[in-house]
Amino acid sequence: MSETKIRITQVKSGNGQKPGQQATLIGLGLNKIGKSREAVATPEVRGMVNKVAHLLKVEELA
């Protein structure tokens, strides 16, 4: 069974956000605008992405 991957790109700053949202960005491996990371789309990662969706751009990878 193949794993679905997503590319997560930070498009807005975490400055001024709640501390939990800033920690979530760090947990996703993002700390600067324009930085991208590929991750396996597990329920845990999806939940983190949903928490800070207003700061990210998410793309599904084939």
C-alpha distances in whole Angstrom, upper triangle without the diagonal:
4,7,10,13,16,20,22,26,29,32,34,36,35,39,41,38,37,37,33,32,33,32,28,29,29,26,24,26,28,32,33,33,31,29,25,22,19,16,13,13,14,16,19,19,19,22,23,23,25,27,29,27,31,31,28,26,22,20,17,15,13
4,7,9,13,16,19,23,26,28,31,33,32,36,38,35,35,35,32,30,31,29,26,26,27,24,21,23,25,29,30,30,28,26,22,19,15,13,10,11,12,15,18,17,17,20,22,21,23,26,26,25,28,28,25,23,19,17,14,12,10
4,6,10,13,16,19,22,25,28,29,29,33,34,31,32,31,28,26,27,26,22,22,23,20,18,20,22,25,27,27,25,23,19,16,12,10,7,7,9,12,14,13,13,17,18,17,19,22,23,21,25,25,21,20,16,15,11,10,10
4,7,10,13,17,20,22,25,27,26,30,32,29,29,29,26,24,25,24,21,20,22,19,16,18,20,24,25,24,22,20,17,14,10,9,6,6,8,11,13,12,11,15,16,15,17,20,20,18,22,22,18,17,13,11,8,7,7
4,7,10,13,16,19,22,24,24,27,29,27,27,27,24,22,23,22,19,18,19,17,14,15,16,20,21,21,19,17,13,10,7,6,4,5,9,12,13,10,11,15,15,13,16,18,18,17,20,19,16,14,10,9,6,5,7
4,6,10,13,15,18,20,20,24,26,24,25,24,22,19,20,20,16,15,17,15,12,13,14,18,18,18,16,14,10,8,6,6,6,6,10,12,13,10,9,13,13,10,13,16,15,13,16,15,12,10,7,6,5,5,9
4,7,10,13,16,18,18,22,24,22,24,23,22,19,19,19,16,14,15,15,11,12,12,15,15,14,12,10,7,6,4,6,9,9,13,15,15,11,12,15,13,11,14,16,14,13,15,14,10,8,6,5,6,7,11
4,7,10,12,14,15,18,20,18,20,20,18,15,15,16,13,10,12,12,8,10,9,12,12,11,10,8,5,5,6,8,10,10,13,15,14,10,10,13,11,8,11,13,11,10,12,10,7,6,5,7,9,10,14
4,6,9,11,13,16,19,17,19,20,18,15,15,16,13,10,13,13,10,10,8,10,9,8,6,6,4,7,9,11,14,14,17,18,17,14,14,16,13,10,13,14,11,10,11,9,6,5,6,9,12,13,17
4,6,8,9,12,15,14,16,17,16,13,12,14,12,8,11,13,10,10,7,8,7,5,5,6,7,9,12,14,17,17,19,19,18,15,15,16,13,11,13,13,10,9,9,6,5,6,9,12,15,17,20
4,7,10,12,15,14,17,18,18,14,14,16,15,11,14,16,14,14,10,11,9,5,6,8,9,12,15,17,20,19,22,22,21,18,17,18,16,13,14,15,11,10,9,6,5,7,10,13,16,18,22
4,7,9,11,10,14,15,16,12,11,15,14,11,14,16,14,14,11,10,8,6,8,10,12,15,18,19,22,21,23,23,22,19,18,18,16,13,15,14,10,10,8,5,7,9,13,16,20,22,25
4,5,8,8,12,13,14,11,9,13,13,10,12,15,14,14,10,8,7,6,10,11,13,16,19,20,23,23,24,24,22,19,20,19,16,15,16,14,11,12,10,7,9,13,16,19,22,24,28
4,6,6,8,9,10,7,6,9,10,7,10,12,12,13,10,8,8,9,12,12,15,16,19,20,23,22,23,22,20,18,18,17,14,13,15,12,9,12,10,7,10,14,16,20,23,25,29
4,5,9,9,12,10,8,11,13,11,12,15,16,16,13,10,10,11,15,15,18,19,23,23,26,26,27,26,23,21,22,21,17,17,18,15,12,15,13,11,14,17,20,23,27,29,32
4,7,9,11,10,9,12,14,13,15,17,18,18,16,14,14,14,18,19,21,22,25,26,28,27,28,27,24,23,23,21,18,18,18,15,13,15,13,12,15,19,22,25,28,31,34
4,6,8,6,6,10,11,11,13,15,16,17,14,13,14,14,17,18,19,21,23,23,25,24,25,23,21,19,19,17,15,15,15,12,10,12,11,10,13,17,19,23,26,28,32
4,5,5,6,9,10,11,13,14,16,17,16,15,16,17,20,20,21,22,24,24,25,24,24,22,20,19,19,16,14,15,15,11,10,14,13,12,15,19,21,25,27,30,33
4,5,5,6,9,10,11,12,14,16,14,13,16,17,20,20,21,21,23,23,25,24,23,22,19,18,19,17,14,15,16,12,12,15,15,14,17,20,22,25,27,30,33
4,5,5,6,9,10,10,12,14,14,14,17,18,21,19,20,20,21,20,22,21,20,18,15,15,16,13,10,13,13,9,10,13,14,13,15,19,20,23,25,27,31
4,5,5,6,9,10,11,13,11,12,14,15,17,16,17,17,19,18,20,19,19,17,15,14,14,12,9,10,10,7,6,10,10,10,12,15,16,20,22,25,28
4,5,5,7,9,10,11,9,9,11,13,16,15,16,16,19,18,21,20,20,20,17,15,16,15,11,12,13,10,9,12,12,10,12,16,17,21,23,25,29
4,5,5,6,9,10,10,10,13,15,18,16,16,16,18,17,19,19,19,18,14,13,15,13,10,12,14,11,10,14,15,13,14,18,18,22,23,25,28
4,5,5,6,9,9,10,13,15,16,15,15,14,15,14,16,15,15,14,11,10,12,10,6,8,10,8,7,11,13,11,12,15,15,18,20,22,25
4,5,5,6,5,7,9,11,13,11,11,11,14,13,16,16,16,16,13,11,13,12,8,9,11,9,7,10,12,9,9,13,13,17,19,20,24
4,5,5,5,6,10,12,14,12,12,12,14,14,17,17,17,18,14,12,15,14,11,12,14,13,11,14,15,13,13,16,16,19,21,22,25
4,5,7,9,13,15,16,14,13,11,13,12,14,14,14,14,11,9,12,12,8,10,13,12,11,14,16,14,14,16,16,18,20,21,24
4,6,9,12,13,14,11,10,8,10,9,11,12,12,13,11,8,10,11,8,8,12,11,10,12,14,12,11,13,12,15,16,17,20
4,7,10,12,12,9,8,7,10,10,13,14,15,17,14,11,14,15,11,12,15,15,13,15,16,13,12,14,14,16,18,18,21
4,6,8,9,6,7,7,11,12,15,16,17,18,16,13,15,15,12,11,15,14,11,13,14,11,10,12,13,15,18,18,22
4,7,9,7,10,11,14,16,19,20,21,22,19,16,18,18,14,14,17,16,13,15,15,11,11,14,16,18,21,22,25
4,6,6,9,11,15,17,21,21,23,24,22,19,20,20,17,16,18,17,14,15,15,11,11,13,16,18,21,22,25
4,6,9,12,15,18,21,21,23,24,22,19,20,20,17,15,18,17,13,14,13,9,9,11,14,16,20,21,24
4,6,10,13,16,20,20,23,24,23,19,20,21,18,16,18,18,15,15,14,11,9,10,12,14,17,18,21
4,7,11,13,17,18,20,22,20,17,18,19,16,15,18,18,15,15,15,12,10,11,12,14,16,17,20
4,7,10,14,15,17,19,18,14,15,18,15,13,16,17,14,14,15,12,10,9,10,11,13,13,17
4,6,10,12,14,17,15,12,14,16,13,12,16,17,15,14,17,14,11,11,10,11,12,12,15
4,7,9,12,15,14,11,12,15,14,12,16,17,16,15,18,16,13,12,10,9,10,9,12
4,6,8,11,11,8,10,13,12,11,14,16,15,15,18,17,14,13,11,11,10,10,12
4,6,9,10,8,9,12,12,12,15,17,17,17,20,19,16,15,12,12,10,10,12
4,7,8,6,6,10,11,10,12,14,15,14,18,18,15,14,11,11,9,10,12
4,5,5,6,9,10,11,12,14,16,16,19,19,17,17,14,14,13,14,15
4,6,5,6,9,10,10,12,15,15,18,19,17,17,15,16,14,16,18
4,5,5,6,9,10,11,13,14,18,18,16,17,15,17,16,18,20
4,5,5,6,9,10,11,12,15,15,13,14,12,13,13,15,17
4,5,5,6,9,10,10,14,14,12,13,10,12,12,14,17
4,5,5,6,9,10,13,14,13,14,13,15,15,18,21
4,5,5,7,8,12,12,11,13,12,15,16,18,21
4,5,5,6,9,9,8,9,8,11,13,15,19
4,6,5,8,10,9,11,10,13,14,18,21
4,6,8,9,10,13,13,16,18,21,24
4,5,6,7,10,11,15,17,20,23
4,5,5,7,8,12,14,18,21
4,6,8,11,14,17,20,24
4,7,10,14,17,19,23
4,6,10,13,16,19
4,7,10,13,17
4,7,10,13
4,6,10
4,7
4
